[in-house]
Amino acid sequence: MAEPESGQWNVAAKENRVYLERTNDDGELLFGDSVEPHEARQLARALTKFADKLDDSSRSRDEDDSDDSDDDDKSDDDDDKNEDDDDEDADDEDDKKSD
């Protein structure tokens, strides 16, 4: 694939064709083509499909990263709770001994 370029996509419909152009910031034509309407729909579906795959994979990576940090936080919280429970148990035993 070519390196990402800044610029813009231009799309137009004329004479029962869909025209696509990609220009750089200087207005220089980088890509130009025309397709039948049904081909334009197929291209749109294919582009959407692959863009969605990329979005899903980046979301799952983000979720995996956040899940790891959440698990660490939860285990720390559980340790704190267990320590508190141990302290309470020791206090209860001291109360029983004094009775």
C-alpha positions as CSV (number, residue, x, y, z in Angstrom):
1,M,0.0,0.0,0.0
2,A,1.1,3.5,-0.6
3,E,1.9,5.8,2.3
4,P,-1.0,7.8,3.7
5,E,-1.4,11.1,2.0
6,S,-3.3,14.1,3.1
7,G,-5.7,15.6,0.7
8,Q,-9.3,14.6,-0.1
9,W,-11.5,12.2,-1.9
10,N,-13.9,13.5,-4.5
11,V,-16.9,11.6,-5.6
12,A,-19.3,12.6,-8.4
13,A,-22.1,11.0,-10.4
14,K,-22.4,11.7,-14.1
15,E,-23.7,9.8,-17.1
16,N,-24.7,6.8,-15.0
17,R,-21.2,6.4,-13.6
18,V,-19.7,7.1,-10.2
19,Y,-16.4,9.0,-10.4
20,L,-13.8,8.7,-7.7
21,E,-10.7,10.9,-7.3
22,R,-8.1,11.3,-4.7
23,T,-6.1,14.5,-4.7
24,N,-3.2,15.7,-2.5
25,D,-3.1,19.0,-0.7
26,D,-1.7,20.7,-3.8
27,G,-4.7,19.5,-5.9
28,E,-2.6,17.0,-7.8
29,L,-4.6,13.9,-8.9
30,L,-3.3,10.8,-7.1
31,F,-6.0,8.4,-8.1
32,G,-9.0,8.6,-10.5
33,D,-11.5,6.0,-11.7
34,S,-15.2,5.6,-12.5
35,V,-17.4,2.6,-11.8
36,E,-21.0,1.4,-12.5
37,P,-23.5,2.2,-9.7
38,H,-23.6,-1.5,-8.6
39,E,-19.8,-1.6,-8.4
40,A,-19.8,1.6,-6.3
41,R,-22.2,-0.2,-3.9
42,Q,-19.9,-3.2,-3.7
43,L,-16.9,-1.0,-3.1
44,A,-18.8,0.8,-0.4
45,R,-19.7,-2.5,1.3
46,A,-16.1,-3.8,1.1
47,L,-14.7,-0.6,2.5
48,T,-17.2,-0.6,5.3
49,K,-16.5,-4.2,6.1
50,F,-12.7,-3.7,6.4
51,A,-13.1,-0.4,8.3
52,D,-15.4,-2.2,10.8
53,K,-12.9,-5.0,11.2
54,L,-10.2,-2.5,12.1
55,D,-12.5,-0.7,14.5
56,D,-13.4,-4.0,16.2
57,S,-9.8,-5.1,16.5
58,S,-8.7,-1.8,18.0
59,R,-11.7,-1.9,20.5
60,S,-10.8,-5.4,21.5
61,R,-7.2,-4.5,22.1
62,D,-8.4,-1.5,24.2
63,E,-10.8,-3.7,26.2
64,D,-8.0,-6.3,26.8
65,D,-5.7,-3.5,28.1
66,S,-8.4,-2.1,30.4
67,D,-9.5,-5.6,31.6
68,D,-5.9,-6.3,32.7
69,S,-5.7,-3.1,34.7
70,D,-9.2,-3.7,36.1
71,D,-8.1,-7.2,37.2
72,D,-5.1,-5.8,39.0
73,D,-7.2,-3.2,40.8
74,K,-9.8,-5.9,41.8
75,S,-7.1,-8.2,43.2
76,D,-5.6,-5.3,45.2
77,D,-9.1,-4.5,46.5
78,D,-9.7,-8.1,47.4
79,D,-6.4,-8.2,49.3
80,D,-7.4,-5.1,51.3
81,K,-10.8,-6.6,52.1
82,N,-9.2,-9.8,53.3
83,E,-6.8,-7.9,55.5
84,D,-9.8,-6.0,57.0
85,D,-11.6,-9.3,57.6
86,D,-8.5,-10.7,59.4
87,D,-8.4,-7.7,61.7
88,E,-12.1,-8.1,62.5
89,D,-11.6,-11.8,63.2
90,A,-8.7,-11.0,65.6
91,D,-10.8,-8.4,67.4
92,D,-13.6,-10.9,67.8
93,E,-11.2,-13.5,69.3
94,D,-9.9,-10.8,71.7
95,D,-13.4,-10.0,72.8
96,K,-14.2,-13.7,73.4
97,K,-11.0,-14.1,75.5
98,S,-11.8,-11.2,77.7
99,D,-15.3,-12.5,78.4
